[in-house]
Amino acid sequence: MAKVSGFYLIISISITFLTSCAFVKNTDSNETNAINNESNSHIQSSIVNFENTHKTAYDGSDFYTYFYGETIGTKDTIVGLAIIEPNNEIHPPHQHAEEEYLYIVEGSGIWTLNGVETPAKTGDVLYVSPWDLHGIFNTGDVSMKFFITRASSKGVNVEKP
């Protein structure tokens, strides 16, 4: 029950974080797709199945984008799932202007947050403020899966310190 509750917690956090968020729907069929929304419109309400995500392959990991673009209240929005093979990372620790939440669905590893390494395991949630250095490395024996939501509020520019 704790794992399910944790999952619902991150979904609730994500929904709160992406307040008034709407997603892109493919109007050519009954399927929904992850779409890079580069037009002037915002992401429209929809449901995206895993089979319809956009996959980006990295060395030792994959990222599946469910939603990308602008919503009513956010810009630079991305919602996705990362799968990292053992002894790998999706990229080295990094920084960006967007706020971000990461929820470990499965696996274990090491979080890096502002230079401090901390054990990471299924059910953990990481919140990252703008420009904080962060990353995750899979030290486990199985693939690590984590869910991510990242966005900036429209009209709010966070200067790099």
DSSP file (Angstrom, degrees, kcal/mol; ACC not computed):
  #  RESIDUE AA STRUCTURE BP1 BP2  ACC     N-H-->O    O-->H-N    N-H-->O    O-->H-N    TCO  KAPPA ALPHA  PHI   PSI    X-CA   Y-CA   Z-CA
    1    1 A M     >        0   0    0      0, 0.0     4,-2.6     0, 0.0     5,-0.2   0.000 360.0 360.0 360.0 -34.1    0.0    0.0    0.0
    2    2 A A  H  >  +     0   0    0      1,-0.2     4,-2.5     2,-0.2     5,-0.2   0.885 360.0  51.3 -63.2 -38.3    2.9    2.4    0.7
    3    3 A K  H  > S+     0   0    0      2,-0.2     4,-2.1     1,-0.2    -1,-0.2   0.915 111.7  46.8 -65.1 -42.0    4.2    2.2   -2.9
    4    4 A V  H  > S+     0   0    0      2,-0.2     4,-2.4     1,-0.2    -2,-0.2   0.925 112.1  50.4 -65.1 -44.1    0.7    2.9   -4.3
    5    5 A S  H  X S+     0   0    0     -4,-2.6     4,-2.1     1,-0.2    -2,-0.2   0.902 109.7  51.3 -60.7 -41.2    0.3    5.8   -1.8
    6    6 A G  H  X S+     0   0    0     -4,-2.5     4,-2.2     2,-0.2    -1,-0.2   0.894 108.6  51.5 -61.6 -40.9    3.7    7.2   -2.9
    7    7 A F  H  X S+     0   0    0     -4,-2.1     4,-2.1     1,-0.2    -2,-0.2   0.931 111.0  46.9 -62.4 -45.5    2.7    7.0   -6.5
    8    8 A Y  H  X S+     0   0    0     -4,-2.4     4,-2.6     1,-0.2    -1,-0.2   0.848 108.8  57.0 -66.1 -32.2   -0.5    8.9   -5.9
    9    9 A L  H  X S+     0   0    0     -4,-2.1     4,-2.8     2,-0.2    -2,-0.2   0.942 108.6  44.8 -61.8 -47.8    1.5   11.5   -3.9
   10   10 A I  H  X S+     0   0    0     -4,-2.2     4,-2.9     2,-0.2    -2,-0.2   0.877 112.6  51.6 -68.0 -35.5    3.8   12.2   -6.8
   11   11 A I  H  X S+     0   0    0     -4,-2.1     4,-2.6     2,-0.2    -1,-0.2   0.935 111.8  47.5 -63.2 -44.3    0.8   12.4   -9.2
   12   12 A S  H  X S+     0   0    0     -4,-2.6     4,-2.5     2,-0.2    -2,-0.2   0.917 113.1  48.1 -61.8 -43.6   -0.9   14.8   -6.8
   13   13 A I  H  X S+     0   0    0     -4,-2.8     4,-3.1     1,-0.2    -2,-0.2   0.926 112.2  49.9 -61.0 -44.7    2.3   16.9   -6.5
   14   14 A S  H  X S+     0   0    0     -4,-2.9     4,-2.3     2,-0.2    -2,-0.2   0.903 110.7  48.4 -62.9 -41.8    2.7   16.9  -10.3
   15   15 A I  H  < S+     0   0    0     -4,-2.6     6,-0.3     2,-0.2    -1,-0.2   0.920 114.3  46.3 -65.3 -42.7   -0.8   18.0  -10.8
   16   16 A T  H >< S+     0   0    0     -4,-2.5     3,-1.1     1,-0.2    -2,-0.2   0.926 112.6  51.0 -62.5 -44.0   -0.4   20.8   -8.3
   17   17 A F  H 3< S+     0   0    0     -4,-3.1     2,-0.2     1,-0.3    -2,-0.2   0.864 113.7  44.2 -62.1 -38.2    2.9   21.8   -9.8
   18   18 A L  T >< S-     0   0    0     -4,-2.3     3,-1.9    -5,-0.2    -1,-0.3  -0.292  87.2-178.3-103.6  47.3    1.4   21.9  -13.3
   19   19 A T  T <  S+     0   0    0     -3,-1.1    54,-0.4     1,-0.3     3,-0.1  -0.144  71.1   9.6 -50.2 136.4   -1.7   23.8  -12.2
   20   20 A S  T 3  S+     0   0    0      1,-0.2    52,-0.8    -5,-0.1    -1,-0.3   0.705  94.2 163.0  63.7  21.2   -4.1   24.4  -15.0
   21   21 A C    <   -     0   0    0     -3,-1.9     2,-0.3    -6,-0.3    -1,-0.2  -0.498  16.3-175.1 -75.2 137.4   -1.9   22.1  -17.2
   22   22 A A        -     0   0    0     21,-0.2    23,-0.4    -2,-0.2     2,-0.2  -0.956  12.7-137.6-131.2 152.0   -3.5   20.8  -20.4
   23   23 A F        -     0   0    0     -2,-0.3     2,-0.3    20,-0.1    44,-0.1  -0.692  19.7 -96.2-119.1 164.1   -2.0   18.3  -22.7
   24   24 A V        -     0   0    0     19,-0.2     2,-0.4    -2,-0.2     9,-0.4  -0.535  33.4-165.2 -81.0 134.9   -1.6   17.7  -26.5
   25   25 A K        -     0   0    0     -2,-0.3     2,-0.7     7,-0.1     7,-0.2  -0.971  22.0-127.1-121.5 136.0   -4.1   15.5  -28.3
   26   26 A N    >   -     0   0    0      5,-0.5     3,-0.7    -2,-0.4     8,-0.0  -0.718  20.9-169.2 -79.5 113.9   -3.6   14.1  -31.8
   27   27 A T  T 3  S+     0   0    0     -2,-0.7    -1,-0.2     1,-0.2     5,-0.1   0.508  74.5  75.5 -85.7  -3.7   -6.8   15.1  -33.7
   28   28 A D  T 3  S+     0   0    0      3,-0.1     2,-0.3     2,-0.0    -1,-0.2   0.637 110.5   4.0 -81.2 -13.4   -6.0   12.8  -36.7
   29   29 A S  S <  S-     0   0    0     -3,-0.7     0, 0.0     2,-0.3     0, 0.0  -0.871  83.5 -92.9-152.8-176.6   -7.0    9.7  -34.8
   30   30 A N  S    S+     0   0    0     -2,-0.3     2,-0.2     2,-0.1    -3,-0.1   0.504  95.1  94.4 -84.2  -4.6   -8.4    8.4  -31.5
   31   31 A E        -     0   0    0     -6,-0.0    -5,-0.5    17,-0.0     2,-0.3  -0.530  67.5-139.5 -86.4 154.1   -4.9    8.0  -30.1
   32   32 A T        -     0   0    0     -2,-0.2    17,-0.4    -7,-0.2     2,-0.3  -0.846  20.8-168.0-108.7 153.2   -3.0   10.6  -28.1
   33   33 A N        -     0   0    0     -9,-0.4     2,-0.5    -2,-0.3    20,-0.2  -0.951  30.7-106.2-138.3 154.4    0.7   11.3  -28.5
   34   34 A A        -     0   0    0     18,-1.9     2,-0.4    -2,-0.3    33,-0.2  -0.731  48.7-175.5 -76.0 126.1    3.5   13.1  -26.9
   35   35 A I        -     0   0    0     -2,-0.5     2,-1.0    31,-0.3    33,-0.8  -0.984  33.9-126.5-131.7 136.2    4.0   16.2  -29.0
   36   36 A N  B     -a   68   0A   0     -2,-0.4     2,-1.3    31,-0.1    33,-0.2  -0.735  32.4-148.5 -76.9 106.3    6.6   18.9  -29.0
   37   37 A N        +     0   0    0     31,-1.8    33,-0.4    -2,-1.0     6,-0.1  -0.647  37.3 153.5 -86.5  91.7    4.2   21.8  -28.9
   38   38 A E        +     0   0    0     -2,-1.3    -1,-0.2    31,-0.1    31,-0.1   0.397  43.1  95.8-100.4   1.8    6.0   24.6  -30.7
   39   39 A S  S    S-     0   0    0      2,-0.1    -2,-0.0    -3,-0.1     0, 0.0  -0.180  93.0 -98.0 -80.7-178.7    2.9   26.5  -31.9
   40   40 A N  S    S+     0   0    0      2,-0.1     2,-0.1    -2,-0.0    -1,-0.1   0.617  98.6  88.2 -76.4 -12.3    1.4   29.5  -30.2
   41   41 A S  S    S-     0   0    0      1,-0.1    29,-0.3     3,-0.0     2,-0.2  -0.447  78.5-118.2 -85.2 161.2   -1.2   27.3  -28.5
   42   42 A H        -     0   0    0      1,-0.1    29,-0.2    -2,-0.1    -1,-0.1  -0.490  43.5 -75.4 -92.5 167.6   -0.7   25.5  -25.2
   43   43 A I        -     0   0    0     27,-3.4   -19,-0.2   -21,-0.2   -21,-0.2  -0.382  53.8-135.4 -61.4 135.6   -0.8   21.8  -24.6
   44   44 A Q        -     0   0    0    -22,-0.2     2,-0.1     1,-0.1    -1,-0.1  -0.589  26.4 -86.4 -96.4 156.8   -4.3   20.5  -24.7
   45   45 A S        +     0   0    0    -23,-0.4     2,-0.3    -2,-0.2    -1,-0.1  -0.373  69.1 127.1 -60.4 132.7   -6.0   18.0  -22.2
   46   46 A S        -     0   0    0     -2,-0.1     2,-0.4   -21,-0.1   -21,-0.1  -0.974  54.8-109.4-170.5 174.5   -5.4   14.4  -23.2
   47   47 A I        -     0   0    0     -2,-0.3     2,-0.5   -24,-0.1   -15,-0.2  -0.978  26.6-158.9-117.0 131.7   -4.2   11.0  -22.0
   48   48 A V        -     0   0    0     -2,-0.4     2,-0.2   -17,-0.1   -15,-0.1  -0.960   6.8-148.6-115.3 122.4   -1.0    9.6  -23.4
   49   49 A N    >   -     0   0    0     -2,-0.5     3,-2.1   -17,-0.4     4,-0.2  -0.553  28.3-112.7 -82.0 153.0   -0.3    5.9  -23.2
   50   50 A F  G >  S+     0   0    0      1,-0.3     3,-1.7    -2,-0.2    -1,-0.1   0.859 117.0  61.8 -53.7 -37.9    3.3    4.7  -22.8
   51   51 A E  G 3  S+     0   0    0      1,-0.3    -1,-0.3   -18,-0.0   -18,-0.0   0.713 103.8  50.5 -62.3 -20.0    3.2    3.2  -26.4
   52   52 A N  G <  S+     0   0    0     -3,-2.1   -18,-1.9     2,-0.1    -1,-0.3   0.240  85.2 113.5-105.1  12.0    2.6    6.8  -27.7
   53   53 A T  S <  S-     0   0    0     -3,-1.7     2,-0.6   -20,-0.2    13,-0.2  -0.355  73.2-110.6 -76.9 164.0    5.5    8.5  -25.9
   54   54 A H  E     -B   65   0A   0     11,-2.1    11,-2.9    -2,-0.1     2,-0.4  -0.879  34.3-147.5 -95.4 119.9    8.4   10.0  -27.7
   55   55 A K  E     -B   64   0A   0     -2,-0.6     2,-0.5     9,-0.2     9,-0.2  -0.748  14.3-171.2 -93.8 130.8   11.6    7.9  -27.0
   56   56 A T  E     -B   63   0A   0      7,-2.8     7,-2.6    -2,-0.4     2,-0.4  -0.986  16.5-148.0-117.1 119.3   15.0    9.5  -26.8
   57   57 A A  E     +B   62   0A   0     -2,-0.5     2,-0.3     5,-0.2     5,-0.2  -0.716  18.9 176.6 -92.4 135.1   17.8    6.9  -26.5
   58   58 A Y  E >   -B   61   0A   0      3,-3.2     3,-1.1    -2,-0.4     2,-0.9  -0.762  48.6 -76.3-121.7 171.2   21.0    7.6  -24.6
   59   59 A D  T 3  S-     0   0    0     -2,-0.3    30,-0.3     1,-0.3     3,-0.1  -0.623 120.1  -5.2 -71.2 107.3   24.0    5.4  -23.9
   60   60 A G  T 3  S+     0   0    0     -2,-0.9    25,-2.7     1,-0.1     2,-0.3   0.524 131.3  56.1  86.3   6.7   22.7    3.2  -21.1
   61   61 A S  E <   -BC  58  84A   0     -3,-1.1    -3,-3.2    23,-0.2     2,-0.3  -0.990  59.7-148.9-161.4 162.9   19.3    4.9  -20.7
   62   62 A D  E     -BC  57  83A   0     21,-2.4    21,-2.7    -2,-0.3     2,-0.4  -0.981   7.6-151.9-135.6 148.2   16.1    6.0  -22.4
   63   63 A F  E     -BC  56  82A   0     -7,-2.6    -7,-2.8    -2,-0.3     2,-0.6  -0.991   6.1-159.4-123.3 129.2   13.8    8.9  -21.8
   64   64 A Y  E     -BC  55  81A   0     17,-3.1    17,-2.1    -2,-0.4     2,-0.6  -0.926  10.4-151.7-110.3 112.7   10.1    8.7  -22.8
   65   65 A T  E     +BC  54  80A   0    -11,-2.9   -11,-2.1    -2,-0.6    15,-0.2  -0.743  21.4 171.7 -89.8 122.1    8.4   12.1  -23.2
   66   66 A Y  E    S+     0   0A   0     13,-2.9     2,-0.3    -2,-0.6   -31,-0.3   0.857  72.8   9.4 -89.8 -47.1    4.7   12.2  -22.5
   67   67 A F  E     + C   0  79A   0     12,-1.6    12,-2.3   -33,-0.2    -1,-0.3  -0.993  63.1 170.5-138.8 142.9    4.2   16.0  -22.7
   68   68 A Y  E     +aC  36  78A   0    -33,-0.8   -31,-1.8    -2,-0.3     2,-0.3  -0.958  42.1  40.3-152.7 131.5    6.4   18.8  -23.8
   69   69 A G  E    S- C   0  77A   0      8,-2.2     8,-2.6    -2,-0.3     2,-0.3  -0.975  87.6 -27.2 138.7-149.0    5.7   22.5  -24.4
   70   70 A E        -     0   0    0    -33,-0.4   -27,-3.4    -2,-0.3     5,-0.2  -0.826  45.1-167.0-107.6 145.7    3.7   25.3  -22.8
   71   71 A T        -     0   0    0      3,-1.9   -50,-0.2    -2,-0.3   -27,-0.1  -0.533  47.9 -83.5-111.6-173.9    0.6   25.0  -20.7
   72   72 A I  S    S+     0   0    0    -52,-0.8   -51,-0.1   -29,-0.2   -52,-0.1   0.907 128.1  17.5 -58.0 -42.3   -1.8   27.7  -19.6
   73   73 A G  S    S+     0   0    0    -54,-0.4    81,-2.0   -53,-0.1     2,-0.3   0.464 120.6  59.2-113.0  -2.6    0.4   28.7  -16.7
   74   74 A T  E     - D   0 153A   0     79,-0.3    -3,-1.9   -54,-0.1     2,-0.3  -0.864  53.2-159.5-129.2 161.6    3.8   27.2  -17.4
   75   75 A K  E    S+ D   0 152A   0     77,-2.9    77,-2.4    -2,-0.3    -5,-0.2  -0.887  76.0  27.5-129.1 164.1    6.6   27.2  -20.0
   76   76 A D  E    S+     0   0A   0     -2,-0.3     2,-0.3     1,-0.2    -6,-0.2   0.862  83.0 173.5  52.8  39.4    9.4   24.7  -20.8
   77   77 A T  E     +C   69   0A   0     -8,-2.6    -8,-2.2    -3,-0.2     2,-0.3  -0.593  10.7 172.7 -82.4 135.5    7.1   22.0  -19.4
   78   78 A I  E     -CD  68 150A   0     72,-2.6    72,-2.3    -2,-0.3     2,-0.4  -0.989  11.5-177.1-142.4 136.5    8.2   18.3  -19.7
   79   79 A V  E     +CD  67 149A   0    -12,-2.3   -13,-2.9    -2,-0.3   -12,-1.6  -0.999  29.9 130.9-129.5 127.1    6.6   15.2  -18.2
   80   80 A G  E     -CD  65 148A   0     68,-2.2    68,-2.8    -2,-0.4     2,-0.4  -0.947  49.2-110.8-162.7-179.4    8.3   11.9  -18.8
   81   81 A L  E     -CD  64 147A   0    -17,-2.1   -17,-3.1    -2,-0.3     2,-0.4  -0.996  24.0-158.0-128.5 128.1    9.7    8.6  -17.6
   82   82 A A  E     -CD  63 146A   0     64,-3.0    64,-2.2    -2,-0.4     2,-0.5  -0.871   2.2-165.0-105.9 141.1   13.4    7.7  -17.6
   83   83 A I  E     -CD  62 145A   0    -21,-2.7   -21,-2.4    -2,-0.4     2,-0.5  -0.982   9.7-172.4-125.3 118.0   14.8    4.2  -17.6
   84   84 A I  E     -CD  61 144A   0     60,-2.9    60,-3.1    -2,-0.5   -23,-0.2  -0.941  17.1-134.9-116.3 126.9   18.4    3.8  -16.6
   85   85 A E    >   -     0   0    0    -25,-2.7     3,-0.8    -2,-0.5    53,-0.3  -0.354  45.8 -73.4 -72.7 157.8   20.3    0.6  -16.9
   86   86 A P  T 3  S+     0   0    0      0, 0.0    53,-0.2     0, 0.0    -1,-0.2  -0.166 118.8  17.5 -52.8 144.6   22.6   -0.6  -14.0
   87   87 A N  T 3  S+     0   0    0     51,-1.9     2,-0.3    53,-0.3    52,-0.2   0.822 111.3  98.1  62.0  36.0   25.8    1.4  -13.6
   88   88 A N  B <   -G  138   0B   0     -3,-0.8    50,-2.9    50,-0.6     2,-0.3  -0.903  53.9-154.5-141.9 169.1   24.6    4.3  -15.8
   89   89 A E        -     0   0    0    -30,-0.3    48,-0.1    -2,-0.3    -4,-0.1  -0.958  27.6-126.4-139.8 157.2   23.0    7.7  -15.6
   90   90 A I  S    S-     0   0    0     46,-0.5   -31,-0.1     1,-0.3   -29,-0.1   0.847  92.3 -26.0 -74.5 -31.9   20.9    9.6  -18.1
   91   91 A H  S    S-     0   0    0     45,-0.3    45,-0.4   -33,-0.1    -1,-0.3  -0.931  80.9 -83.2-167.3 161.3   23.4   12.5  -18.0
   92   92 A P  S    S-     0   0    0      0, 0.0    42,-0.1     0, 0.0    45,-0.0  -0.192  71.4 -64.5 -64.0 164.6   25.8   13.8  -15.4
   93   93 A P  S    S+     0   0    0      0, 0.0    42,-0.3     0, 0.0     2,-0.2  -0.221  72.1 171.4 -50.1 140.9   24.6   16.2  -12.7
   94   94 A H  B     -H  134   0B   0     40,-2.6    40,-2.3    38,-0.1     2,-0.3  -0.826  26.7-129.3-146.7 177.1   23.3   19.3  -14.3
   95   95 A Q        +     0   0    0     -2,-0.2     2,-0.3    38,-0.2    38,-0.1  -0.947  22.5 166.8-134.3 153.8   21.4   22.6  -13.7
   96   96 A H        -     0   0    0     -2,-0.3    35,-3.2    36,-0.3    36,-0.3  -0.973  43.9-112.4-160.5 165.4   18.5   24.4  -15.3
   97   97 A A  S    S+     0   0    0     -2,-0.3     2,-0.2    33,-0.2    61,-0.1   0.660  87.0  91.1 -75.9 -17.1   16.1   27.3  -14.7
   98   98 A E  S    S-     0   0    0     31,-0.1    33,-0.2    54,-0.1    54,-0.2  -0.483  78.1-119.6 -83.6 149.1   13.0   25.0  -14.3
   99   99 A E  E     -E  151   0A   0     52,-2.0    52,-1.8    -2,-0.2     2,-0.3  -0.554  38.7-166.2 -75.7 152.6   11.7   23.5  -11.1
  100  100 A E  E     -EF 150 128A   0     28,-1.8    28,-2.9    50,-0.2     2,-0.4  -1.000  22.1-162.0-149.1 143.9   11.6   19.7  -11.2
  101  101 A Y  E     -EF 149 127A   0     48,-2.6    48,-2.0    -2,-0.3     2,-0.4  -0.987  10.4-170.4-120.8 137.0   10.2   16.7   -9.3
  102  102 A L  E     -EF 148 126A   0     24,-2.4    24,-2.8    -2,-0.4     2,-0.5  -0.997   0.5-170.1-126.1 133.8   11.6   13.2   -9.7
  103  103 A Y  E     -EF 147 125A   0     44,-2.5    44,-2.7    -2,-0.4     2,-0.8  -0.987  20.4-135.0-125.0 121.6    9.9   10.1   -8.3
  104  104 A I  E     +E  146   0A   0     20,-2.4    19,-3.0    -2,-0.5    42,-0.3  -0.676  23.7 177.5 -80.4 113.3   11.7    6.7   -8.3
  105  105 A V  E     -     0   0A   0     40,-2.2     2,-0.3    -2,-0.8    41,-0.2   0.826  69.7  -2.3 -80.9 -36.4    9.1    4.1   -9.5
  106  106 A E  E    S+E  145   0A   0     39,-1.8    39,-2.8    16,-0.1    -1,-0.3  -0.977 102.6  27.7-158.7 140.0   11.6    1.2   -9.4
  107  107 A G        -     0   0    0     -2,-0.3    15,-0.8    37,-0.2     2,-0.3  -0.477  61.9-101.4 108.5-175.1   15.3    0.7   -8.7
  108  108 A S  E     +I  121   0B   0     34,-0.3    32,-1.4    13,-0.2    31,-0.7  -0.975  43.6 122.7-149.6 159.8   18.0    2.2   -6.5
  109  109 A G  E     -IJ 120 138B   0     11,-2.4    11,-2.8    -2,-0.3     2,-0.4  -0.877  55.3 -54.6-179.2-148.0   21.0    4.4   -6.9
  110  110 A I  E     -IJ 119 137B   0     27,-2.4    27,-1.9    -2,-0.3     2,-0.3  -0.988  35.3-150.2-129.1 122.5   22.6    7.6   -5.8
  111  111 A W  E     -IJ 118 136B   0      7,-3.3     7,-2.0    -2,-0.4     2,-0.4  -0.635   8.0-156.8 -79.3 146.9   21.1   11.1   -5.8
  112  112 A T  E     +IJ 117 135B   0     23,-2.5    23,-1.8    -2,-0.3     2,-0.4  -0.995  17.2 171.3-121.5 124.2   23.4   14.1   -6.3
  113  113 A L  E >  S-IJ 116 134B   0      3,-2.4     3,-1.6    -2,-0.4    21,-0.2  -0.929  72.5 -25.7-136.4 110.5   22.0   17.3   -5.0
  114  114 A N  T 3  S-     0   0    0     19,-3.7    20,-0.1    -2,-0.4     3,-0.1   0.881 127.2 -47.9  52.9  43.3   24.3   20.4   -4.8
  115  115 A G  T 3  S+     0   0    0      1,-0.2     2,-0.5    18,-0.2    -1,-0.3   0.351 114.1 115.1  85.8  -5.8   27.3   18.2   -4.6
  116  116 A V  E <   -I  113   0B   0     -3,-1.6    -3,-2.4     2,-0.0     2,-0.4  -0.864  55.1-147.0-101.7 127.9   26.0   15.9   -1.8
  117  117 A E  E     +I  112   0B   0     -2,-0.5    -5,-0.2    -5,-0.2    -7,-0.0  -0.787  20.7 175.5 -95.5 136.5   25.4   12.2   -2.7
  118  118 A T  E     -I  111   0B   0     -7,-2.0    -7,-3.3    -2,-0.4    -9,-0.0  -0.995  37.2 -98.7-138.7 139.7   22.5   10.4   -1.0
  119  119 A P  E     -I  110   0B   0      0, 0.0     2,-0.4     0, 0.0    -9,-0.3  -0.292  38.4-155.2 -57.1 143.1   21.2    6.8   -1.5
  120  120 A A  E     +I  109   0B   0    -11,-2.8   -11,-2.4    17,-0.1     2,-0.3  -0.961  18.9 165.0-123.4 139.9   18.1    6.7   -3.7
  121  121 A K  E >   -I  108   0B   0     -2,-0.4     3,-2.3   -13,-0.2   -17,-0.3  -0.951  45.9 -59.9-149.2 167.4   15.4    4.0   -3.7
  122  122 A T  T 3  S+     0   0    0    -15,-0.8   -17,-0.2    -2,-0.3     3,-0.1  -0.200 120.2  25.4 -48.9 132.0   11.9    3.1   -4.9
  123  123 A G  T 3  S+     0   0    0    -19,-3.0    -1,-0.3     1,-0.3   -18,-0.1   0.216  88.7 131.1  95.7 -13.8    9.4    5.6   -3.6
  124  124 A D    <   -     0   0    0     -3,-2.3   -20,-2.4   -20,-0.1     2,-0.4  -0.406  40.8-156.8 -71.7 149.0   11.8    8.5   -3.1
  125  125 A V  E     -F  103   0A   0    -22,-0.2     2,-0.5    -3,-0.1   -22,-0.2  -0.994   3.0-161.9-126.4 134.5   10.9   11.9   -4.4
  126  126 A L  E     -F  102   0A   0    -24,-2.8   -24,-2.4    -2,-0.4     2,-0.4  -0.968   0.8-163.5-114.5 129.6   13.4   14.7   -5.2
  127  127 A Y  E     -F  101   0A   0     -2,-0.5     2,-0.5   -26,-0.2   -26,-0.2  -0.945   9.1-163.0-107.4 135.8   12.4   18.3   -5.6
  128  128 A V  E     -F  100   0A   0    -28,-2.9   -28,-1.8    -2,-0.4     3,-0.1  -0.976   7.1-147.6-123.6 121.5   14.9   20.6   -7.4
  129  129 A S    >   -     0   0    0     -2,-0.5     3,-1.9   -30,-0.2   -33,-0.2  -0.419  48.3 -70.4 -74.7 159.2   14.8   24.4   -7.2
  130  130 A P  T 3  S+     0   0    0      0, 0.0   -33,-0.2     0, 0.0    -1,-0.2  -0.247 118.3   7.3 -53.2 136.8   16.0   26.4  -10.2
  131  131 A W  T 3  S+     0   0    0    -35,-3.2     2,-0.3     1,-0.2   -34,-0.1   0.428  88.8 139.8  70.5   4.1   19.7   26.2  -10.8
  132  132 A D    <   -     0   0    0     -3,-1.9     2,-0.4   -36,-0.3   -36,-0.3  -0.623  58.4-117.8 -75.2 136.3   20.4   23.5   -8.1
  133  133 A L        +     0   0    0     -2,-0.3   -19,-3.7   -38,-0.1     2,-0.3  -0.597  50.5 158.7 -74.1 126.4   22.9   21.0   -9.3
  134  134 A H  E     +HJ  94 113B   0    -40,-2.3   -40,-2.6    -2,-0.4     2,-0.3  -0.985  12.1 145.2-151.1 158.2   21.3   17.5   -9.4
  135  135 A G  E     - J   0 112B   0    -23,-1.8   -23,-2.5    -2,-0.3     2,-0.3  -0.971  27.6-132.8-175.2 175.2   21.5   14.1  -10.9
  136  136 A I  E     - J   0 111B   0    -45,-0.4   -46,-0.5    -2,-0.3     2,-0.4  -0.993  10.5-163.9-147.4 140.8   20.9   10.4  -10.3
  137  137 A F  E     - J   0 110B   0    -27,-1.9   -27,-2.4    -2,-0.3     2,-0.8  -0.990  23.1-126.8-127.8 132.2   23.0    7.3  -11.0
  138  138 A N  E     +GJ  88 109B   0    -50,-2.9   -51,-1.9    -2,-0.4   -50,-0.6  -0.700  35.3 163.3 -82.3 109.5   21.8    3.7  -11.1
  139  139 A T        +     0   0    0     -2,-0.8   -30,-0.2   -31,-0.7    -1,-0.2   0.386  47.4  98.8-101.3  -0.1   23.9    1.6   -8.7
  140  140 A G  S    S-     0   0    0    -32,-1.4   -53,-0.3     2,-0.2     4,-0.1  -0.074  82.1-115.0 -82.2-177.2   21.4   -1.2   -8.5
  141  141 A D  S    S+     0   0    0    -55,-0.1     2,-0.3     2,-0.1    -1,-0.1   0.472  94.7  52.6 -96.2  -6.2   21.2   -4.6  -10.3
  142  142 A V  S    S-     0   0    0    -34,-0.1   -34,-0.3   -57,-0.1    -2,-0.2  -0.808 100.8 -76.5-125.3 166.1   18.0   -3.8  -12.2
  143  143 A S        -     0   0    0     -2,-0.3     2,-0.4   -58,-0.1   -58,-0.2  -0.359  44.7-135.4 -59.8 138.9   16.8   -1.0  -14.5
  144  144 A M  E     -D   84   0A   0    -60,-3.1   -60,-2.9   -37,-0.1     2,-0.4  -0.849  18.8-166.0 -97.5 134.4   15.9    2.2  -12.6
  145  145 A K  E     +DE  83 106A   0    -39,-2.8   -40,-2.2    -2,-0.4   -39,-1.8  -0.981  10.0 174.6-120.4 130.5   12.7    3.9  -13.6
  146  146 A F  E     -DE  82 104A   0    -64,-2.2   -64,-3.0    -2,-0.4     2,-0.3  -1.000  23.3-137.9-139.3 144.6   11.8    7.4  -12.5
  147  147 A F  E     -DE  81 103A   0    -44,-2.7   -44,-2.5    -2,-0.4     2,-0.4  -0.752  24.3-165.3 -96.2 139.2    9.0    9.8  -13.3
  148  148 A I  E     -DE  80 102A   0    -68,-2.8   -68,-2.2    -2,-0.3     2,-0.4  -0.979  17.7-177.9-132.3 139.1    9.8   13.5  -13.9
  149  149 A T  E     +DE  79 101A   0    -48,-2.0   -48,-2.6    -2,-0.4     2,-0.3  -0.998  15.4 171.0-128.6 134.8    7.8   16.7  -14.1
  150  150 A R  E     +DE  78 100A   0    -72,-2.3   -72,-2.6    -2,-0.4     2,-0.3  -0.998   8.9 137.8-144.9 137.0    9.6   20.0  -14.9
  151  151 A A  E     - E   0  99A   0    -52,-1.8   -52,-2.0    -2,-0.3     2,-0.3  -0.983  35.6-133.8-167.5 164.1    8.4   23.5  -15.7
  152  152 A S  E     -D   75   0A   0    -77,-2.4   -77,-2.9    -2,-0.3     2,-0.3  -0.945  33.4-110.8-121.7 148.8    8.8   27.2  -15.2
  153  153 A S  E >   -D   74   0A   0     -2,-0.3     3,-1.6   -79,-0.2   -79,-0.3  -0.594  37.0-109.0 -76.7 138.8    6.0   29.6  -14.4
  154  154 A K  T 3  S+     0   0    0    -81,-2.0     3,-0.1    -2,-0.3    -1,-0.1  -0.444 104.4  21.4 -64.5 139.2    5.1   32.0  -17.2
  155  155 A G  T 3  S+     0   0    0      1,-0.2     2,-0.6    -2,-0.1    -1,-0.2   0.426 101.2 103.2  83.0  -1.7    6.2   35.6  -16.3
  156  156 A V    <   -     0   0    0     -3,-1.6     2,-0.6     2,-0.0    -1,-0.2  -0.950  48.8-173.2-117.2 113.5    8.7   34.4  -13.7
  157  157 A N        -     0   0    0     -2,-0.6     2,-0.7    -3,-0.1    -3,-0.0  -0.925   9.9-155.8-107.0 123.4   12.4   34.5  -14.8
  158  158 A V        -     0   0    0     -2,-0.6     2,-0.1   -61,-0.1   -27,-0.1  -0.870  15.1-140.4-101.7 111.8   14.8   32.9  -12.3
  159  159 A E        -     0   0    0     -2,-0.7    -2,-0.0     1,-0.1     0, 0.0  -0.418  22.0-109.9 -70.5 142.2   18.3   34.4  -12.8
  160  160 A K              0   0    0      1,-0.1    -1,-0.1    -2,-0.1   -29,-0.1  -0.587 360.0 360.0 -70.7 129.0   21.2   32.0  -12.5
  161  161 A P              0   0    0      0, 0.0    -1,-0.1     0, 0.0    -2,-0.1   0.515 360.0 360.0 -64.8 360.0   23.1   32.8   -9.3
